[in-house]
Amino acid sequence: MARCIKLDMDCAQICRLSASYMARGSEFAQALCRLCAEVCQSCADECANHQMDHCQRCAQACRQCADECRRMA
């Protein structure tokens, strides 16, 4: 679960950062969204390995976020 928790924290931080870049129209928002999609997908993949309900909900949310970030990128 240690890797899962680390990825959860990475995912949350990069999502906040990406949102702030998009909100101010940063020229780097598109590149950051590509990285955000990668981090979110990694987090989803890891969380999906754990059968607890909260892990499965996290995996689904991260998949949705990765899809949205790919659209933004």
N, C-alpha and C positions, 0 to 999 in steps of 0.2 A: 504493500500500500504506500510505501514511501515515495516511489516514482509517481504514483497517482496523485498524491498530494502536491508534489513539486509541480507537476504539469497543470494541476488545477490553479495553482498560484500564478504560474507563467501565463496561462490562458487568461485569467482575470486581468492581469496587468497589461498584457498586450491589447486586450479588447478595450480597456479604458484609454490607453494611449492612441489606438487607432481611431476611436470615436472622437477624441479631441483633435486629432489631425484632420479628420474629415470635417468637423464642425467649423474649423477656421480656414478650410480650403487650402491646406498645405500642399505644396507641389510634391511632397513625398508620401502623401496619403495612399496613393495607388500601390506603391512599393510596400508600404507598411501593411496594407490589407492583404497582399500576397503572403507575407510572412505570418500575419495573424491567422490566415486560413490554414497554413501549415501547422502552426502551434495548436489551433483548435482541433484539427483532424487528429493530431498525435494524442491530444488529451482524450478525445472521443474514443479512439482505439484502445487506449489504456483503460479508461473507465469501463468500457464494454467487457473487459476481461473479468470484472468483479460482479458477482450476482446480486449484491445488495441493491435494493430499490433506488436508493439515492445515487448510486453509481450509474445505474441504467438511465435515470433521469438526466444526470449530468452528461452522459454520452450522447443522448438525444439532443440536448441543448447545444452541445459543442458541435455536433454535426450540422445543425441548423445554422449556427454562427459561421462555420467554415464555408457553407454554401453561400451565405450572404456576402462574406468577405471575398469569395471568388468572383461574385457578380460585380463587386465594387472595384476589384483589381482588373 
